Amino acid sequence: MLSIEELKQKACATIDQHKDQLINIAKDILNNPESGYNEIRTAKLVSDEFNRLGIPHRTGLAITGVKGSIKCGGGPGPKVAVIGELDSLIVNEHPHADAVTGAAHACGHHCQIGMLLGAITALSNQEILQDLSGEIVPFAVPAEEFIEVTKRLQLRSEKRIEFLGGKQELIGLGEFDDIDIAMMCHTAGDMGERKFAIGGTSNGHIVKYVQYKGRGAHAGSAPHLGVNALNAASFALQAINANREIYMDEDVVRIHGIMTAGGEAVSAVPSDVQLEWRVRSSTPRAVVKNSNIVDRCFKSGALAVGASVNITNIPGYLPMKHDPTLQNLFFHNASGLLGKSNVILIPQEKNRGGSTDMGDLSQIIPSCHPYTSGAVGAGHSKEYIIKDYESSVITPAKLLAMATIDLLATNGGKAQEVVSTHIPNMTKESYLRLQRDNATEVYFDGAMQ
């Protein structure tokens, strides 16, 4: 039987042996981006790699998810999921954007698949696997980026999904019911000279699909016969801005969105205006409170011009909660691999401002979601590029493998410790109840007031 350190050394050596292949896989995904619930090619690539490694798996989970199973040789024990995200963003100006769809990996998810495959390539090594207990579950999941809301609402109306986020949907489908621990890693372009970051939290959010209905008319000869839906939306946005001073600093409030339809012709009074909006805050309670304020603002625009507005509130993500034992494992391994001075330990209360559906999972089971270096540019922008694939794929693959070994070696003792000491914020049932309660539709007719 090998020691834990010997197992880790063998895992890292295995990943180094496959370094070029893993980086090339990440680059292939970069050059063939697919947005959420459309990741057909990427999912097939993952499935093909699982087949190559001899990993039994299921496909088509939440449309495109791929979930494998690696039984350890040391007998039964906890199940540890190693997660990678399949989807891209839509950033038309990105240098690697798809010319037709505008899909682009402006957040580094292509590297997540590379690091996932690197970790399980190492962990599939029988010399390592025979000294571990329990089960490793490699899981490529869809639709982390909460975008293309109208398309996903159509999927929901077709009953192909219930939730618009991938891990949300997989939780609802029960695909995490058998998982004891979940972890993944993300690339970041804002780490300075440091190479790895652990800790912190994220915002929760609610997503809004807003549709104003007015009345069309000739904009030159008879504007008085129309009801300008664009003016209603513009007034609402000013009302949202007028409320910004009331938001509490500790709530880390972010309110932002886009207009997806603003009229059909400049010569006609706009009668149909549509927006996708987002309300982020640091706690579920603050999300609901600030969402209600924003709904009031959207109503005010309809009231001002006599239009109607329909607000579809869509349950978004919950704040990230890192399990402290998992966090310590990553910190210890990253410090040993990279040097302690190259690792950042972020206070739990530090909020990055963004959102992730890994937060939803972390409310239910022990989870960890650290960040690795290698990217430059602002996330979700055309400037976000992976410059160092060693840092963005190979290093996190090693750290995911090392953490898994820590958890499942010595009869899975560390994993059992994590599970037994973890206090979840909610059960799966209470999570689903919360999210379904957040799924509301508000109709307001300003002409009838």
Buried (B, 14 or more C-beta within 10 A) or exposed (E): EBEBEBBBEBBBEBBBEBBEEBBEBBBBBBEBBBBBBBBEBBBEBBBEBBEEBEBEBEBEBBBBBBBBBBBBEBEEBBBBBBBBBBBBBBBEEBEBBBEEBBBBBBBBBBBBBBBBBBBBBBBBBEEBBEBBBBBBBBBBBBBBBBBBBEBBBEBBEEEEBBBBBBBBBBBBBEBBEEBBBBBBBBBBBBBEEBBBBBBBBBBBBBBBBBBBBBBBBEBEEEEEEBBBBBBBBBBBBEBBEEBEEEBEEEBBBBBEBEBBBBBEEEEBBBBBBBBBBBBBBBBBEBBBBBBEBBBBBBBBBBBBBBBBBBBBBBBBBBBBBBBBBBBBBBBBBBBBBBEEEBBBBBEBEEBBEBBBBBBBBBBBBBBBBBBBBBBEBEBBBBBBBBEBBEBBBBBBBBBBBBBBBBBBBBBBBBBBEBBEEBEBEBEBEEBBEBBEEBBBEBEBBBEEE
